Amino acid sequence: VGDEEANPLNILQNRKMREALVAAIKVLPEREQFIMSMYYEQEMNLKEMAEVLGITDSRVSQLHSQAIARLRLKLKNS
């Protein structure tokens, strides 16, 4: 383990960032939450998510990008 990872301040900052990210995801629209879950937790690709949601790959990509933009804005303003 490197010094950066073992540094208690870094550990605390990483934990706070994760907590802020989880909180920000919880306020996304339900469909965007679902997309984030499928992509990051279930590691599904765009085609698989499109099949589940009954939409096109490009629409999944748009929704994913929109969710990321919302998260960036929320975390920036936190």
C-alpha positions in Angstrom: 0.0 0.0 0.0 1.4 3.3 -1.0 1.7 6.3 1.3 -1.1 8.1 -0.5 -3.6 5.2 0.1 -2.5 4.8 3.8 -2.9 8.5 4.5 -5.9 8.9 6.8 -6.8 12.3 5.2 -7.0 10.7 1.8 -9.0 7.8 3.1 -11.5 10.2 4.7 -11.7 12.4 1.5 -12.3 9.3 -0.6 -15.1 8.1 1.8 -16.7 11.6 1.8 -16.5 11.7 -2.1 -18.2 8.3 -2.3 -20.9 9.3 0.2 -21.5 12.5 -1.8 -21.7 10.5 -5.0 -24.2 8.0 -3.6 -26.3 10.9 -2.3 -26.2 12.6 -5.7 -27.2 9.4 -7.5 -30.2 9.0 -5.2 -31.6 12.4 -6.4 -31.3 11.5 -10.1 -34.5 10.7 -12.0 -35.4 7.0 -11.5 -34.5 6.0 -15.1 -31.0 7.6 -14.8 -30.5 5.9 -11.4 -31.3 2.6 -13.1 -28.9 3.3 -15.9 -26.1 4.1 -13.5 -26.8 1.0 -11.6 -26.8 -1.2 -14.7 -23.6 0.4 -16.0 -21.5 0.6 -12.9 -22.9 -2.1 -10.6 -24.0 -4.7 -13.0 -21.4 -3.8 -15.6 -23.8 -4.0 -18.5 -22.9 -2.5 -21.8 -25.1 0.0 -23.8 -26.6 -2.6 -26.0 -27.7 -4.8 -23.0 -29.1 -1.7 -21.2 -31.0 -0.7 -24.4 -32.6 -4.2 -24.5 -33.7 -4.1 -20.9 -35.1 -0.6 -21.3 -36.6 -1.1 -24.7 -34.8 1.9 -26.2 -31.9 2.4 -28.6 -28.2 2.2 -27.7 -27.8 5.9 -28.6 -30.7 6.9 -26.3 -29.0 4.9 -23.4 -25.8 6.8 -24.2 -27.6 10.1 -24.1 -29.3 9.2 -20.8 -26.0 8.1 -19.3 -24.2 11.3 -20.4 -27.1 13.3 -19.0 -26.8 11.5 -15.6 -23.0 12.1 -15.5 -23.6 15.8 -16.3 -26.1 16.0 -13.5 -23.8 14.3 -11.1 -20.9 16.6 -12.0 -23.0 19.6 -11.4 -24.4 18.3 -8.1 -21.0 17.4 -6.8 -19.5 20.7 -7.9 -22.2 22.6 -6.1 -21.9 20.5 -2.9 
